[in-house]
């Protein structure tokens, strides 16, 4: 893994730690020792502080802090008159790395006194009440027909581009954002919400992220995940009796396939390859014919398959999607194959007869 990839994984780990601290501090059994341990973690490195800041921003994204009477509930957190005059100077760094208001209020000291714990609990309860009192409909299904593509924006700001002949189910809750790719292909640009992970179930694959960009292709025999930004955790949906499902973390420009045989090897990709379909083309680079046909079948009204004798023939090239039937002819010509239309529900590619 390259240096940038290692750094991305480390950042995600810190965000996971910050998220775990939020969950721990929300517990009714939180103790002074917990608060002291958290204060030590928070002031250990500037990276830990930044990670916790990102988690804290979640509450602002949800609108909770903007409507909470924090100053009235927690007067000890109210800035002094001298610190309120210049917002850009409200925070400086202490010698130990903790945040301190210009008027002398130390965040870590207030934290150890229990102020932040109480604030987290109140904000959490407030968000929960808003959720329960709001619209009860949190499930949606999006479908595209053959030849149709569509971009949808979800309630959290995440955007999903749906390829042709695709069905996606979305179910949001307070704890997580769950989606299921029932068929087809989709490109996910997920809004970061560290305390509420985003998951995709697609065939034999389970995918978990906090905020990133990735493409998911669900084919009959396998599911392929290609990452164009951030870090994505991909795991088997199920495993053999007594075995833990295998998982792998992908970073930018990496891809992996998951099938009934388990996780494949991590390979290299590029935004051009992963998102070719969004440009109206299919790009194949030494791709087995069976895999190429799986992708093309999303656009064909009559699906195509390869004879067993040519399953593994490798295909390279860029093919237009404006006329998928003509693309199938071009593939057959490139590999010196013939099309058999004797079955009206299937086109079979096989070697040309002499």
C-alpha positions as CSV (number, residue, x, y, z in Angstrom):
1,X,0.0,0.0,0.0
2,X,1.4,3.5,-0.9
3,X,2.1,6.2,1.7
4,X,-1.1,8.1,0.8
5,X,-3.1,5.0,1.2
6,X,-1.6,4.2,4.6
7,X,-2.4,7.8,5.7
8,X,-6.0,7.5,4.6
9,X,-6.4,4.2,6.5
10,X,-4.8,5.9,9.6
11,X,-7.2,8.8,9.3
12,X,-10.2,6.4,9.0
13,X,-8.9,4.6,12.1
14,X,-8.8,7.8,14.1
15,X,-12.3,8.7,13.0
16,X,-13.4,5.2,14.1
17,X,-11.8,5.9,17.5
18,X,-13.5,9.2,17.8
19,X,-16.8,7.6,16.9
20,X,-16.2,4.9,19.5
21,X,-15.6,7.6,22.1
22,X,-18.9,9.3,21.2
23,X,-20.7,6.0,21.8
24,X,-18.8,5.5,25.0
25,X,-19.6,9.0,26.3
26,X,-23.2,8.5,25.5
27,X,-23.4,5.6,27.9
28,X,-25.3,6.1,31.2
29,X,-22.5,4.4,33.0
30,X,-19.8,6.9,31.9
31,X,-17.3,7.4,34.8
32,X,-14.8,10.1,35.8
33,X,-12.1,7.6,34.7
34,X,-13.7,7.5,31.2
35,X,-13.6,11.2,31.0
36,X,-10.0,11.4,32.0
37,X,-9.0,8.7,29.5
38,X,-10.9,10.5,26.8
39,X,-9.2,13.8,27.7
40,X,-5.8,12.1,27.5
41,X,-6.7,10.6,24.0
42,X,-8.0,13.9,22.8
43,X,-4.9,15.9,23.7
44,X,-2.4,13.2,22.7
45,X,-2.1,14.4,19.1
46,X,-3.5,17.1,16.9
47,X,-4.8,14.4,14.5
48,X,-7.0,13.0,17.3
49,X,-8.5,16.5,17.9
50,X,-9.2,16.9,14.2
51,X,-10.9,13.5,14.1
52,X,-13.1,14.4,17.0
53,X,-13.9,17.8,15.4
54,X,-15.2,15.9,12.3
55,X,-17.4,13.8,14.5
56,X,-18.6,16.9,16.3
57,X,-19.4,18.6,13.0
58,X,-21.9,15.8,12.4
59,X,-24.2,17.3,15.0
60,X,-24.0,20.6,13.2
61,X,-24.8,18.9,9.9
62,X,-27.9,17.4,11.5
63,X,-29.0,20.9,12.7
64,X,-28.9,19.9,16.3
65,X,-26.4,22.4,17.6
66,X,-28.1,25.3,15.8
67,X,-31.3,24.7,17.7
68,X,-30.0,23.7,21.1
69,X,-29.9,26.2,23.9
70,X,-26.3,25.3,24.8
71,X,-25.5,28.5,26.6
72,X,-28.5,28.2,28.9
73,X,-28.0,24.5,29.5
74,X,-24.2,24.7,30.1
75,X,-23.3,28.3,31.2
76,X,-19.7,27.1,31.9
77,X,-19.2,26.7,28.1
78,X,-20.3,30.3,27.3
79,X,-17.3,32.4,26.1
80,X,-16.3,35.4,28.1
81,X,-17.0,38.9,26.7
82,X,-13.4,39.3,25.8
83,X,-13.4,36.1,23.8
84,X,-16.6,36.8,21.9
85,X,-15.3,40.0,20.3
86,X,-13.1,38.2,17.6
87,X,-14.3,34.8,16.5
88,X,-11.1,34.1,14.7
89,X,-9.2,34.2,18.1
90,X,-11.6,32.0,20.1
91,X,-9.3,29.0,20.1
92,X,-5.6,28.7,20.6
93,X,-3.5,25.7,21.4
94,X,-2.3,24.9,24.9
95,X,1.2,23.5,25.6
96,X,-0.4,20.0,25.8
97,X,-2.3,20.4,22.6
98,X,-5.7,21.0,24.1
99,X,-8.1,23.6,22.9
100,X,-8.4,26.8,25.0
101,X,-10.7,29.8,24.6
102,X,-9.0,33.2,24.5
103,X,-10.7,34.1,27.8
104,X,-8.9,31.2,29.6
105,X,-11.5,28.4,29.4
106,X,-9.8,25.1,28.9
107,X,-11.7,22.5,26.9
108,X,-10.0,19.5,28.4
109,X,-10.7,20.7,31.9
110,X,-14.3,21.3,31.2
111,X,-14.5,17.9,29.5
112,X,-13.1,16.2,32.6
113,X,-15.8,18.0,34.6
114,X,-18.4,16.2,32.6
115,X,-19.7,19.1,30.5
116,X,-19.1,17.6,27.1
117,X,-20.5,14.2,28.2
118,X,-23.7,15.9,29.2
119,X,-23.8,17.9,26.1
120,X,-23.3,14.8,23.9
121,X,-26.1,13.1,25.8
122,X,-28.5,16.0,25.4
123,X,-27.7,16.5,21.8
124,X,-28.1,12.8,21.1
125,X,-31.5,12.7,22.8
126,X,-32.6,15.8,20.9
127,X,-31.6,14.3,17.6
128,X,-33.4,11.1,18.5
129,X,-36.6,12.9,19.3
130,X,-36.5,14.9,16.1
131,X,-36.0,11.6,14.2
132,X,-38.9,9.9,16.0
133,X,-41.2,12.9,15.6
134,X,-40.4,13.4,11.9
135,X,-41.5,11.7,8.8
136,X,-41.7,7.9,9.4
137,X,-41.0,7.0,5.7
138,X,-37.2,6.3,5.6
139,X,-37.2,3.6,2.9
140,X,-37.0,4.3,-0.8
141,X,-36.5,2.2,-4.0
142,X,-35.0,3.5,-7.2
143,X,-35.3,1.7,-10.5
144,X,-33.9,2.4,-14.0
145,X,-35.1,0.6,-17.1
146,X,-32.9,-0.8,-19.9
147,X,-31.3,2.2,-21.7
148,X,-32.1,4.6,-18.8
149,X,-29.7,6.2,-16.3
150,X,-30.5,8.4,-13.4
151,X,-28.9,10.4,-10.6
152,X,-30.6,10.6,-7.2
153,X,-29.7,12.7,-4.1
154,X,-30.5,11.1,-0.7
155,X,-31.6,12.9,2.4
156,X,-28.0,13.2,3.8
157,X,-26.7,14.8,0.6
158,X,-25.2,11.6,-0.8
159,X,-25.5,11.3,-4.6
160,X,-25.9,8.0,-6.4
161,X,-25.7,7.5,-10.2
162,X,-27.7,4.5,-11.3
163,X,-26.7,2.7,-14.5
164,X,-29.2,1.1,-16.9
165,X,-31.4,-1.8,-15.6
166,X,-30.6,-1.1,-12.0
167,X,-32.6,-1.4,-8.7
168,X,-31.4,0.1,-5.5
169,X,-33.2,0.0,-2.1
170,X,-32.4,2.6,0.6
171,X,-33.2,2.4,4.3
172,X,-32.0,5.1,6.7
173,X,-32.0,5.0,10.5
174,X,-30.4,7.0,13.3
175,X,-27.6,4.4,13.6
176,X,-26.8,3.7,9.9
177,X,-27.5,4.4,6.3
178,X,-28.3,1.0,4.6
179,X,-28.6,0.4,0.9
180,X,-29.0,-2.7,-1.2
181,X,-28.1,-3.0,-4.8
182,X,-30.6,-5.6,-6.0
183,X,-29.3,-5.6,-9.6
184,X,-27.3,-3.4,-11.9
185,X,-24.6,-0.9,-11.3
186,X,-24.3,2.3,-9.3
187,X,-21.7,5.0,-8.5
188,X,-21.8,6.3,-4.9
189,X,-20.6,9.7,-3.8
190,X,-21.3,9.4,0.0
191,X,-21.6,12.4,2.3
192,X,-19.4,11.9,5.3
193,X,-21.2,11.2,8.6
194,X,-18.7,9.6,10.9
195,X,-21.2,8.5,13.5
196,X,-23.6,7.0,10.9
197,X,-21.8,4.5,8.5
198,X,-23.1,4.0,5.0
199,X,-23.4,0.3,3.9
200,X,-24.2,-1.4,0.6
201,X,-25.3,-5.0,0.3
202,X,-24.7,-6.3,-3.2
203,X,-24.8,-10.1,-4.0
204,X,-22.0,-11.8,-2.1
205,X,-20.4,-8.5,-1.0
206,X,-21.0,-6.2,1.9
207,X,-19.5,-2.7,1.6
208,X,-19.0,-0.2,4.5
209,X,-17.9,3.4,4.3
210,X,-18.1,6.7,6.2
211,X,-17.8,9.1,3.3
212,X,-16.1,8.3,-0.1
213,X,-16.7,7.6,-3.8
214,X,-16.9,4.1,-5.3
215,X,-18.6,2.1,-8.0
216,X,-20.4,-1.2,-7.5
217,X,-21.2,-3.6,-10.3
218,X,-23.5,-6.5,-9.4
219,X,-23.2,-9.3,-12.0
220,X,-24.9,-12.7,-11.9
221,X,-21.6,-14.4,-10.8
222,X,-19.8,-11.7,-8.8
223,X,-19.9,-8.2,-7.5
224,X,-17.0,-5.8,-8.3
225,X,-16.2,-2.8,-6.1
226,X,-13.9,0.0,-7.5
227,X,-12.8,2.9,-5.4
228,X,-12.2,6.4,-6.8
229,X,-11.7,8.3,-3.5
230,X,-11.4,7.6,0.2
231,X,-11.4,4.2,1.9
232,X,-13.9,1.4,1.5
233,X,-14.2,-1.8,3.5
234,X,-15.4,-4.8,1.5
235,X,-16.3,-8.1,3.1
236,X,-18.0,-11.4,2.2
237,X,-21.7,-11.4,2.8
238,X,-21.3,-15.0,4.2
239,X,-18.6,-17.6,4.8
240,X,-18.3,-21.3,5.5
241,X,-19.5,-22.7,8.8
242,X,-17.3,-21.6,11.7
243,X,-15.3,-19.1,9.6
244,X,-15.3,-15.4,9.8
245,X,-16.1,-13.5,6.6
246,X,-13.0,-12.2,4.9
247,X,-12.6,-8.5,4.4
248,X,-10.3,-6.0,2.8
249,X,-9.8,-2.2,2.8
250,X,-9.6,-0.6,-0.6
251,X,-8.1,2.9,-1.2
252,X,-8.3,5.1,-4.2
253,X,-7.7,3.4,-7.6
254,X,-8.1,-0.1,-6.1
255,X,-10.8,-2.7,-7.0
256,X,-11.8,-6.2,-5.9
257,X,-14.4,-8.8,-6.9
258,X,-16.5,-11.0,-4.5
259,X,-18.1,-14.2,-5.6
260,X,-19.3,-17.5,-4.2
261,X,-15.6,-18.4,-4.1
262,X,-14.9,-15.5,-1.8
263,X,-12.8,-12.4,-2.1
264,X,-10.6,-12.0,-5.2
265,X,-7.2,-10.4,-5.4
266,X,-7.1,-6.6,-5.0
267,X,-6.3,-5.0,-8.4
268,X,-5.5,-1.6,-9.8
269,X,-8.1,0.6,-11.5
270,X,-8.6,4.2,-12.5
271,X,-11.5,6.7,-12.6
272,X,-11.6,6.3,-16.4
273,X,-12.1,2.5,-16.1
274,X,-14.4,2.5,-13.1
275,X,-16.7,5.2,-14.5
276,X,-16.6,4.4,-18.2
277,X,-20.3,3.8,-18.2
278,X,-21.0,7.4,-17.0
279,X,-19.4,8.6,-20.3
280,X,-21.5,6.2,-22.5
281,X,-18.7,3.7,-23.2
282,X,-17.4,0.4,-22.0
283,X,-13.6,0.1,-21.6
284,X,-12.0,-3.4,-21.5
285,X,-8.4,-4.1,-20.8
286,X,-7.5,-7.7,-21.1
287,X,-11.0,-8.6,-19.8
288,X,-12.3,-12.2,-20.0
289,X,-15.2,-12.4,-22.5
290,X,-17.6,-13.6,-19.9
291,X,-17.0,-10.5,-17.7
292,X,-17.3,-8.2,-20.7
293,X,-20.7,-9.8,-21.7
294,X,-21.9,-9.4,-18.1
295,X,-21.4,-5.7,-18.4
296,X,-22.8,-5.4,-21.9
297,X,-25.9,-7.4,-20.9
298,X,-27.2,-4.5,-18.8
299,X,-27.8,-2.7,-22.1
300,X,-29.0,-5.5,-24.3
301,X,-32.7,-6.4,-24.6
302,X,-31.7,-10.0,-25.5
303,X,-28.7,-11.1,-23.3
304,X,-25.6,-12.6,-24.7
305,X,-23.4,-15.5,-23.5
306,X,-20.2,-17.1,-24.5
307,X,-19.7,-20.7,-25.5
308,X,-17.5,-22.6,-23.0
309,X,-14.7,-22.8,-25.5
310,X,-14.3,-19.0,-25.6
311,X,-15.2,-18.1,-22.0
312,X,-11.7,-16.9,-21.2
313,X,-10.8,-15.1,-24.4
314,X,-9.4,-11.6,-23.5
315,X,-11.0,-8.5,-24.9
316,X,-9.4,-5.0,-25.0
317,X,-10.9,-1.8,-26.5
318,X,-13.4,1.0,-26.0
319,X,-16.9,0.3,-27.2
320,X,-19.8,2.8,-27.5
321,X,-23.1,2.1,-25.7
322,X,-25.4,4.2,-27.9
323,X,-26.1,1.0,-29.9
324,X,-25.5,-2.0,-27.7
325,X,-26.5,-4.5,-30.4
326,X,-23.8,-3.0,-32.7
327,X,-21.3,-3.2,-29.8
328,X,-22.0,-6.9,-29.5
329,X,-21.3,-7.3,-33.2
330,X,-18.0,-5.4,-32.8
331,X,-16.9,-7.7,-30.0
332,X,-17.7,-10.8,-32.0
333,X,-15.7,-9.4,-34.9
334,X,-12.8,-8.4,-32.7
335,X,-12.5,-12.0,-31.3
336,X,-13.4,-13.7,-34.6
337,X,-16.6,-15.2,-33.2
338,X,-20.1,-15.8,-34.7
339,X,-23.5,-15.0,-33.2
340,X,-26.1,-17.7,-32.8
341,X,-29.7,-16.4,-32.6
342,X,-31.4,-19.8,-32.7
343,X,-32.7,-19.1,-29.1
344,X,-34.8,-16.0,-29.2
345,X,-34.0,-15.3,-25.6
346,X,-30.2,-15.6,-25.8
347,X,-27.4,-14.7,-28.2
348,X,-24.6,-17.2,-28.1
349,X,-21.0,-16.3,-29.2
350,X,-19.0,-19.2,-30.4
351,X,-16.0,-19.8,-32.7
352,X,-16.6,-19.3,-36.4
353,X,-17.0,-22.5,-38.4
354,X,-14.5,-23.1,-41.1
